Amino acid sequence: MSQLQGILTRLKNLQEQSGGGEPAQRYFEVNGERKCQVTFHPKTETFELEVYNEKEKPKRYQFDNVDMITIEIFDLIQ
């Protein structure tokens, strides 16, 4: 399985986990270091990507397309 497919699978599982209406979240790490957190909001069907950078406040981005956030996460963990 390619890395892109793995990210996409995790995001789709995140959507399924939030079936009760509550937001679900997942972290993405590289060598034990958190790179980002993804939260799926089922009411609005949007993803929120929180990107962690050293010595900076985390930055948040909204996505309504699972493919776009998959590519963004892929770029972050490369």
Backbone as CSV, one residue per row, in Angstrom:
resi,resn,N_x,N_y,N_z,CA_x,CA_y,CA_z,C_x,C_y,C_z
1,MET,0.849,-1.171,0.000,0.000,0.000,0.000,0.898,1.239,0.000
2,SER,0.580,2.178,-0.851,1.364,3.406,-0.890,1.030,4.268,0.330
3,GLN,1.897,5.225,0.591,1.685,6.105,1.736,0.419,6.940,1.558
4,LEU,0.143,7.367,0.333,-1.085,8.130,0.071,-2.332,7.309,0.388
5,GLN,-2.321,6.048,-0.025,-3.468,5.180,0.254,-3.648,4.989,1.748
6,GLY,-2.541,4.852,2.481,-2.612,4.688,3.928,-3.229,5.897,4.603
7,ILE,-2.842,7.096,4.175,-3.408,8.321,4.734,-4.898,8.403,4.419
8,LEU,-5.250,8.116,3.175,-6.654,8.171,2.761,-7.498,7.181,3.558
9,THR,-6.979,5.988,3.777,-7.699,4.975,4.560,-7.923,5.458,5.989
10,ARG,-6.908,6.055,6.595,-7.052,6.568,7.959,-8.095,7.676,8.032
11,LEU,-8.127,8.541,7.024,-9.113,9.625,7.018,-10.531,9.095,6.823
12,LYS,-10.681,8.107,5.973,-12.020,7.518,5.764,-12.492,6.815,7.036
13,ASN,-11.569,6.146,7.738,-11.918,5.523,9.020,-12.325,6.582,10.041
14,LEU,-11.672,7.725,9.995,-12.002,8.836,10.877,-13.438,9.302,10.626
15,GLN,-13.825,9.384,9.368,-15.201,9.762,9.024,-16.195,8.756,9.585
16,GLU,-15.873,7.478,9.480,-16.768,6.433,9.971,-16.875,6.448,11.494
17,GLN,-15.775,6.753,12.187,-15.764,6.789,13.647,-16.671,7.880,14.196
18,SER,-16.866,8.929,13.458,-17.638,10.066,13.940,-19.128,9.903,13.660
19,GLY,-19.574,8.681,13.493,-20.970,8.420,13.174,-21.956,8.901,14.220
20,GLY,-21.510,9.050,15.472,-22.400,9.496,16.536,-22.626,10.992,16.569
21,GLY,-22.052,11.718,15.624,-22.241,13.154,15.581,-21.148,13.937,16.279
22,GLU,-20.291,13.254,17.028,-19.197,13.922,17.721,-17.959,13.971,16.824
23,PRO,-17.190,15.056,16.893,-15.956,15.124,16.106,-14.975,14.019,16.500
24,ALA,-14.285,13.482,15.521,-13.269,12.451,15.763,-11.930,13.026,15.321
25,GLN,-10.851,12.610,16.018,-9.543,13.144,15.663,-8.489,12.062,15.587
26,ARG,-7.430,12.384,14.868,-6.314,11.468,14.676,-5.038,12.279,14.492
27,TYR,-3.938,11.712,14.993,-2.628,12.361,14.863,-1.808,11.661,13.788
28,PHE,-0.934,12.420,13.154,0.025,11.873,12.204,1.411,12.236,12.709
29,GLU,2.277,11.218,12.818,3.611,11.393,13.378,4.676,10.890,12.419
30,VAL,5.889,11.429,12.596,7.062,10.952,11.869,8.146,10.722,12.916
31,ASN,8.602,9.480,13.041,9.627,9.118,14.022,9.257,9.571,15.426
32,GLY,7.995,9.400,15.798,7.527,9.742,17.136,7.237,11.216,17.358
33,GLU,7.445,12.051,16.363,7.190,13.489,16.483,5.881,13.824,15.779
34,ARG,4.953,14.413,16.532,3.669,14.788,15.940,3.852,15.897,14.928
35,LYS,3.333,15.652,13.733,3.402,16.648,12.668,2.085,17.408,12.535
36,CYS,0.971,16.666,12.746,-0.328,17.320,12.607,-1.410,16.492,13.291
37,GLN,-2.538,17.145,13.458,-3.736,16.500,13.990,-4.872,16.800,13.031
38,VAL,-5.696,15.798,12.778,-6.857,15.978,11.906,-8.110,15.720,12.726
39,THR,-9.056,16.632,12.632,-10.354,16.462,13.275,-11.413,16.482,12.193
40,PHE,-12.299,15.487,12.227,-13.415,15.462,11.279,-14.670,15.900,12.016
41,HIS,-15.351,16.907,11.473,-16.588,17.432,12.052,-17.768,16.914,11.225
42,PRO,-18.499,15.930,11.763,-19.569,15.314,10.966,-20.739,16.253,10.649
43,LYS,-21.006,17.222,11.519,-22.146,18.119,11.263,-21.934,18.959,10.010
44,THR,-20.692,19.389,9.796,-20.388,20.204,8.617,-19.690,19.393,7.525
45,GLU,-19.342,18.142,7.851,-18.620,17.249,6.946,-17.331,17.892,6.456
46,THR,-16.592,18.507,7.381,-15.319,19.126,7.052,-14.204,18.560,7.930
47,PHE,-13.002,18.666,7.406,-11.809,18.272,8.137,-11.089,19.532,8.592
48,GLU,-10.525,19.473,9.796,-9.672,20.554,10.278,-8.279,19.980,10.477
49,LEU,-7.307,20.588,9.832,-5.919,20.158,9.925,-5.172,21.149,10.805
50,GLU,-4.592,20.645,11.884,-3.778,21.481,12.769,-2.331,21.055,12.585
51,VAL,-1.507,21.972,12.093,-0.106,21.675,11.761,0.787,22.188,12.879
52,TYR,1.656,21.294,13.373,2.584,21.650,14.446,3.952,21.984,13.861
53,ASN,4.475,23.150,14.239,5.821,23.564,13.853,6.571,23.961,15.111
54,GLU,7.849,23.631,15.141,8.654,23.996,16.305,8.668,25.504,16.485
55,LYS,8.545,25.922,17.729,8.647,27.328,18.125,7.590,28.221,17.491
56,GLU,6.523,27.641,16.998,5.412,28.416,16.432,4.105,27.885,16.980
57,LYS,3.098,28.739,16.973,1.764,28.275,17.346,1.248,27.359,16.239
58,PRO,0.472,26.349,16.606,-0.103,25.490,15.558,-1.001,26.292,14.619
59,LYS,-0.968,25.918,13.348,-1.799,26.577,12.343,-2.926,25.633,11.961
60,ARG,-4.113,26.195,11.751,-5.291,25.388,11.436,-5.811,25.722,10.049
61,TYR,-6.204,24.660,9.345,-6.742,24.794,7.996,-7.994,23.938,7.878
62,GLN,-8.971,24.411,7.128,-10.227,23.696,6.903,-10.244,23.095,5.503
63,PHE,-10.754,21.858,5.413,-10.889,21.177,4.120,-12.269,20.529,4.050
64,ASP,-12.871,20.593,2.890,-14.135,19.882,2.684,-13.970,18.748,1.679
65,ASN,-12.722,18.493,1.288,-12.430,17.454,0.306,-11.363,16.523,0.875
66,VAL,-11.690,15.235,0.983,-10.773,14.272,1.593,-9.493,14.119,0.777
67,ASP,-9.572,14.264,-0.532,-8.374,14.126,-1.367,-7.386,15.266,-1.131
68,MET,-7.895,16.466,-0.959,-7.018,17.628,-0.747,-6.282,17.535,0.587
69,ILE,-6.979,17.120,1.639,-6.313,17.009,2.940,-5.327,15.844,2.935
70,THR,-5.619,14.794,2.168,-4.689,13.672,2.045,-3.363,14.137,1.452
71,ILE,-3.426,14.934,0.412,-2.206,15.436,-0.235,-1.441,16.360,0.714
72,GLU,-2.164,17.186,1.441,-1.521,18.110,2.395,-0.784,17.336,3.493
73,ILE,-1.409,16.300,4.033,-0.763,15.465,5.067,0.447,14.753,4.483
74,PHE,0.306,14.236,3.287,1.426,13.557,2.616,2.623,14.490,2.515
75,ASP,2.396,15.726,2.114,3.473,16.710,2.001,4.113,16.997,3.356
76,LEU,3.292,17.040,4.406,3.805,17.345,5.754,4.720,16.254,6.300
77,ILE,4.405,15.000,5.996,5.166,13.897,6.607,6.297,13.406,5.726
78,GLN,6.531,14.061,4.619,7.671,13.694,3.760,8.949,14.250,4.299
